[in-house]
Amino acid sequence: MAFDVGRVRACYPALADGYAYLDGAAGTQLPDSVIDAIAAAYRAGLGNSGGAFPASRRSDAITAECRRAVADLTGGQPEGVILGPNMTTLTYRLARTLAAAWGPGDEVVVSRLDHDANVRPWVQAAGAAGAVVRWADVQLPEGDLPLRRREHHQEREHDERAEERRRPPAAQRYRDAAHVRVVGHPASPPRDPAHGEEGPDPE
């Protein structure tokens, strides 16, 4: 059955002007059903959550029903649904909460495929905690993220750590220094002492 674009557009009053709103996260156009539900809630009267009066109980009922609806849509549990002002604010709160346990040596991986609201909170939280930010660059022309490469890198690091635990302390210290030089990510490529030039990329 063909998708009826006209019927769907008719559900959104803002689209009556004929424009296609390609605004993404910059704004959200609402269908009649949502507008009517919001208007009905305000007409009935709302109160702060957790109060012992009718307006408060109506607010709690709306929140509970919203959590059930989101859980049904995503296949989750209502108890796991977090509602908040907007996606950016919620991401900042989540990043700050997780970053409380971060420190030097921890890494955060972000992608340029994401909206900046799901990038900047993690970058700022990592900076405040002293963690390292890694960028998962898009692989063209497929448009994929380098997940396989990352998994291979993690497996290699796991094997290397297991090997280090079997080494005597002096050999381990030497191995750690070599690891930083060869497979790390220095701010600038190492220089070739024989020619006074930058040597090849260690990767």
C-alpha positions as CSV (number, residue, x, y, z in Angstrom):
1,M,0.0,0.0,0.0
2,A,1.4,3.4,-1.0
3,F,2.3,5.8,1.8
4,D,-0.2,8.6,1.9
5,V,2.0,11.7,2.3
6,G,-1.0,14.1,2.0
7,R,-2.9,12.4,4.9
8,V,0.1,12.5,7.2
9,R,0.9,16.2,6.4
10,A,-2.8,17.0,7.1
11,C,-2.2,15.9,10.7
12,Y,0.3,18.7,11.2
13,P,-1.3,22.2,11.1
14,A,2.0,23.9,10.8
15,L,2.5,22.3,7.4
16,A,-0.5,23.9,5.9
17,D,1.7,26.7,4.5
18,G,3.2,24.1,2.1
19,Y,6.7,24.2,3.4
20,A,8.8,21.1,4.3
21,Y,10.2,21.8,7.7
22,L,13.7,20.3,7.5
23,D,14.7,21.7,10.9
24,G,15.7,18.5,12.7
25,A,16.6,19.2,16.3
26,A,16.1,23.0,15.8
27,G,12.3,22.6,16.2
28,T,9.5,20.2,16.3
29,Q,6.1,20.5,14.5
30,L,3.3,18.8,16.4
31,P,0.3,16.9,15.0
32,D,-3.3,17.7,16.0
33,S,-3.5,14.8,18.5
34,V,-0.5,16.1,20.5
35,I,-1.7,19.7,20.4
36,D,-5.1,18.6,21.6
37,A,-3.7,16.5,24.4
38,I,-1.5,19.4,25.7
39,A,-4.4,21.8,25.6
40,A,-6.7,19.4,27.5
41,A,-4.0,18.9,30.2
42,Y,-3.7,22.7,30.7
43,R,-7.4,23.2,30.7
44,A,-7.9,20.5,33.4
45,G,-5.2,22.1,35.6
46,L,-1.8,20.7,36.5
47,G,0.3,20.8,39.6
48,N,3.8,19.8,40.9
49,S,4.5,16.1,40.9
50,G,4.0,14.2,44.2
51,G,1.5,16.5,45.7
52,A,-1.6,15.4,47.6
53,F,-4.2,17.2,45.5
54,P,-6.1,16.6,42.2
55,A,-3.9,18.7,39.9
56,S,-0.8,17.0,41.2
57,R,-2.3,13.6,40.7
58,R,-3.2,14.5,37.1
59,S,0.4,15.5,36.4
60,D,1.7,12.2,37.9
61,A,-0.8,10.2,35.8
62,I,0.2,12.0,32.6
63,T,3.9,11.3,33.4
64,A,3.2,7.6,34.1
65,E,1.2,7.2,30.9
66,C,4.0,9.0,28.9
67,R,6.6,6.6,30.3
68,R,4.4,3.6,29.4
69,A,4.0,4.9,25.8
70,V,7.7,5.5,25.3
71,A,8.5,2.1,26.7
72,D,6.0,0.5,24.4
73,L,7.5,2.3,21.4
74,T,11.1,1.4,22.2
75,G,10.6,-2.1,23.7
76,G,11.8,-1.0,27.1
77,Q,10.4,-0.7,30.6
78,P,8.5,2.4,31.9
79,E,10.8,2.5,34.9
80,G,13.8,3.0,32.6
81,V,12.2,6.0,30.7
82,I,13.6,9.4,31.8
83,L,11.7,12.5,30.8
84,G,13.2,16.0,30.9
85,P,13.3,19.5,29.4
86,N,15.0,18.4,26.1
87,M,17.5,16.1,24.7
88,T,20.5,18.4,25.2
89,T,19.8,19.1,28.8
90,L,19.3,15.4,29.5
91,T,22.6,14.5,27.8
92,Y,24.5,17.1,29.8
93,R,23.0,15.6,33.0
94,L,23.9,12.1,32.0
95,A,27.4,13.1,31.0
96,R,28.1,14.9,34.3
97,T,26.8,11.9,36.2
98,L,29.0,9.4,34.4
99,A,32.0,11.7,34.4
100,A,32.0,11.8,38.2
101,A,33.7,8.4,38.0
102,W,36.1,9.3,35.2
103,G,39.8,10.3,35.4
104,P,43.0,10.4,33.5
105,G,43.4,7.2,31.4
106,D,39.7,6.9,30.6
107,E,38.5,7.5,27.1
108,V,35.2,8.8,25.6
109,V,34.4,8.0,21.9
110,V,32.2,10.4,20.0
111,S,31.2,10.6,16.4
112,R,30.7,13.3,13.9
113,L,27.6,11.5,12.7
114,D,25.8,12.7,15.8
115,H,24.1,16.0,16.4
116,D,26.3,18.3,18.5
117,A,23.9,17.9,21.4
118,N,25.2,14.4,21.7
119,V,28.8,15.4,21.3
120,R,29.6,18.6,23.2
121,P,28.3,17.3,26.6
122,W,30.7,14.3,26.4
123,V,33.6,16.4,25.2
124,Q,33.2,18.9,28.0
125,A,32.7,16.3,30.6
126,A,35.8,14.5,29.5
127,G,37.8,17.7,29.6
128,A,36.7,18.4,33.1
129,A,37.6,14.9,34.3
130,G,40.9,14.7,32.5
131,A,39.7,11.9,30.2
132,V,40.7,11.5,26.6
133,V,38.3,12.1,23.7
134,R,38.5,9.9,20.7
135,W,36.7,10.6,17.4
136,A,35.1,7.8,15.5
137,D,35.5,9.2,11.9
138,V,33.0,8.3,9.3
139,Q,34.2,5.7,6.7
140,L,33.3,6.8,3.2
141,P,31.7,6.0,0.9
142,E,29.7,3.6,3.1
143,G,29.0,6.1,5.8
144,D,29.8,3.6,8.5
145,L,31.6,4.0,11.8
146,P,34.9,2.1,12.4
147,L,33.4,-0.4,14.8
148,R,35.3,-3.4,13.6
149,R,38.6,-1.4,13.9
150,R,37.7,-0.4,17.4
151,E,36.8,-4.0,18.4
152,H,40.1,-5.2,16.9
153,H,42.0,-2.5,18.8
154,Q,40.3,-3.5,22.1
155,E,41.1,-7.1,21.5
156,R,44.8,-6.2,20.8
157,E,45.0,-4.1,24.0
158,H,43.5,-6.9,26.0
159,D,46.1,-9.4,24.7
160,E,48.9,-6.8,25.4
161,R,47.8,-6.3,29.0
162,A,47.7,-10.0,29.6
163,E,51.2,-10.2,28.2
164,E,52.4,-7.4,30.4
165,R,51.1,-9.1,33.5
166,R,53.4,-12.0,32.7
167,R,56.5,-9.7,32.3
168,P,58.9,-8.8,35.1
169,P,58.6,-5.2,36.3
170,A,61.7,-3.8,34.5
171,A,60.6,-5.3,31.1
172,Q,57.1,-4.0,31.7
173,R,58.3,-0.4,32.2
174,Y,60.3,-0.6,29.0
175,R,57.3,-2.1,27.2
176,D,55.1,0.7,28.4
177,A,57.4,3.4,27.1
178,A,57.6,1.7,23.7
179,H,53.8,1.4,23.6
180,V,53.3,5.1,24.1
181,R,55.9,5.8,21.3
182,V,54.7,3.4,18.7
183,V,50.9,2.9,19.0
184,G,50.0,6.0,20.9
185,H,48.6,9.2,19.5
186,P,51.2,11.9,20.1
187,A,50.4,15.6,19.5
188,S,52.9,15.7,16.6
189,P,54.7,12.9,14.7
190,P,58.1,11.9,16.1
191,R,61.1,13.5,14.4
192,D,63.7,11.4,12.6
193,P,67.0,12.3,14.3
194,A,69.1,11.3,11.3
195,H,67.4,13.9,9.0
196,G,65.9,16.4,11.4
197,E,62.5,15.7,9.7
198,E,59.2,14.3,10.9
199,G,59.3,10.6,10.8
200,P,56.5,8.4,9.4
201,D,53.1,8.2,11.2
202,P,53.5,5.5,13.8
203,E,50.1,4.1,12.8
